[in-house]
């Protein structure tokens, strides 16, 4: 079982603004099974992985790779994605959300699709808060 794969699938689904039911309908994979994949309890078949990537409109490699797939940035330690930069530079929003240093560190450790905007990063922050309560 691959918890990181599940997290990448869940992240891509949330960024695509799809429910698990929407993703199930688009892929033909049972909603309960998608939930178990996202929690790292099950691993999709290769066919299922391609169906998920297709429904999420992202390359399969983006689901499989734990690394940032943005090829123009080779020094990933020094690279902060644009969407995260936008969030971190929006001080009124950070204050309104009462973002902690721990949460910022968690966000900085994530590898999200390179096209993730500020709203996508905020969505991941809210997901983090929901699952760590």
C-alpha positions in Angstrom: 0.0 0.0 0.0 1.2 3.5 -0.8 0.0 6.3 1.4 1.9 8.9 -0.6 0.2 7.7 -3.9 -3.1 8.0 -2.1 -2.3 11.5 -0.9 -1.2 12.5 -4.4 -4.5 11.2 -5.8 -6.5 13.0 -3.2 -4.6 16.2 -3.7 -5.2 16.0 -7.5 -8.9 15.3 -7.0 -9.3 18.2 -4.6 -7.4 20.5 -7.0 -9.7 19.4 -9.8 -12.6 20.2 -7.5 -14.1 16.7 -7.8 -15.8 14.7 -5.1 -14.9 11.0 -4.7 -18.3 10.3 -6.3 -17.4 12.4 -9.3 -14.1 10.6 -9.7 -15.8 7.3 -9.3 -18.3 8.1 -12.0 -15.5 9.3 -14.3 -13.3 6.3 -13.8 -15.7 3.4 -13.2 -13.9 2.7 -9.9 -16.1 2.2 -6.9 -16.3 5.3 -4.6 -15.5 3.3 -1.5 -12.4 1.9 -3.3 -11.2 5.4 -4.2 -11.6 6.3 -0.6 -9.4 3.4 0.4 -6.8 4.3 -2.2 -6.7 7.8 -0.9 -6.2 6.6 2.6 -3.3 4.3 1.5 -5.2 1.1 2.3 -5.4 -0.1 -1.3 -3.3 0.4 -4.4 -5.0 0.9 -7.8 -4.3 -1.4 -10.7 -2.3 -0.1 -13.6 -5.5 0.3 -15.5 -7.1 2.1 -12.6 -4.1 4.4 -12.2 -4.4 5.4 -15.9 -8.2 5.9 -15.5 -7.6 8.1 -12.4 -4.9 10.2 -14.2 -7.1 10.6 -17.2 -10.1 11.7 -15.1 -7.9 14.1 -13.2 -6.4 15.4 -16.4 -2.8 14.9 -15.3 0.0 12.6 -16.5 0.3 9.2 -14.7 3.9 10.1 -13.8 2.6 13.0 -11.7 0.7 10.5 -9.6 3.6 8.1 -9.3 6.5 10.6 -8.8 7.2 11.8 -5.2 9.3 14.5 -6.8 8.2 17.8 -8.2 7.7 17.2 -11.9 8.4 20.8 -13.0 11.5 20.1 -15.1 12.6 23.8 -15.3 13.5 23.7 -11.5 16.3 21.3 -10.9 17.2 22.5 -7.3 14.0 21.4 -5.6 15.4 22.4 -2.2 15.6 26.0 -3.3 12.4 26.0 -5.3 9.1 27.2 -3.9 6.1 26.8 -6.3 4.5 30.0 -7.5 1.1 29.1 -5.8 2.8 28.6 -2.5 4.8 31.8 -2.9 1.6 33.6 -3.5 0.1 32.2 -0.4 3.1 32.9 1.8 3.4 36.5 0.6 -0.3 37.2 1.3 0.2 38.3 4.9 -3.5 39.4 5.5 -4.7 36.0 4.4 -2.1 34.2 6.5 -3.2 36.3 9.5 -6.9 35.7 8.8 -6.3 31.9 8.6 -4.0 32.0 11.6 -1.5 29.9 9.8 1.2 28.4 12.1 4.9 27.8 11.4 4.2 24.1 11.7 1.5 24.3 8.9 3.9 26.4 6.7 6.6 23.7 7.2 4.1 21.0 6.2 3.0 22.9 3.1 6.6 23.5 2.1 7.2 19.7 2.3 4.4 18.9 -0.1 4.9 18.1 -3.8 1.8 19.3 -5.6 1.3 19.6 -9.4 3.2 22.6 -10.7 0.0 24.4 -11.8 -1.4 24.5 -8.3 -2.5 28.1 -7.5 -2.8 29.9 -4.2 -6.4 28.6 -3.7 -5.1 25.0 -4.2 -2.5 25.5 -1.5 -5.2 27.0 0.9 -7.3 23.9 0.1 -4.4 21.6 1.1 -4.0 23.6 4.3 -7.7 23.1 5.2 -7.3 19.4 4.4 -4.3 19.2 6.7 -6.3 20.9 9.5 -9.2 18.5 8.9 -7.1 15.4 9.1 -4.9 16.5 12.1 -7.7 17.4 14.4 
